[in-house]
Amino acid sequence: MKNLVVLGAALALLSTSCSTFQFVPRDARLLEAGSGREVDVQEAARELARYDVVFLGELHDSAEGHVLMTELTTALLADHPAPVLSLEMFERDVQDLVTAYVDGRLSREEFLAASRPWGDYDVHYGPIVDRARELGWDVIAANCPRPAARAIARGEHTPATASVFASSDLDVAPSRYRAEFDAVMGEMGGGHDMSGMLDALYGAQVLKDETMAESIARVFEHDGGRWARVVHWNGRFHSDHGLGTVERLARRNPHLSIAVVTMERGSGATDLARSDDAPGLYVIQVP
């Protein structure tokens, strides 16, 4: 499943279609890293409330996981004086639309028609955006536009020319993140030589990381920002082990305290939570 997350990010080709809202019962568990014991949302929220930024790394297709993420985000932000929800799922060039919808100045129909929501938005992301609208949270459209990521992946642009809505900073130096990216993409290549493509695909991945990190960092640049709490939703590869977007945010603002939560299916979640190299403070176990 991790490699599906990476492919979606690297190619930036996610669907923009919407589906009809349907109720999804929460059939997911929170496991504490290290012990692997199950904790409830309120206990996890008390621990995570110590941090300035909490990354929730998801499996994009888990409806059950998104229900738990919505509960955890609500527990972290509902009573905070400066709550901020940040989303990979919206791109910077639609920030005005996101703000207008959350502020109640745009109807749901108008918002969805113009903001390019991800596929299955009504099931996976609509509930948390509507919660933000209901409770008055700020919402950040954190990601770079998909055409910019595609342009980098195809070698058609540099970060400086890809988009005014994307970060111009692109750190593609050798790292654990690059090694893990290459390993996943190699698995997906089925044994075929992808060496000629990997640099460009990794550049597109990192462009998204840099842009999301820059979007979050900007929250803390203003006088009131030091009081903010940001909960950021992204595919788990962008944040597992404090890599990707997390390390780029820490580079921009080393004073921030940052926590990571990840997601895994079935019994693999317990193994992940109990491992010596758990990718976050908690693992959301989903069917």
Summary of the structure (lengths in Angstrom):
residues: 287
radius of gyration: 17.8
end to end distance: 12.5
largest distance: 51.9
contacts: 971
relative contact order: 0.22
helix: 49%
strand: 16%
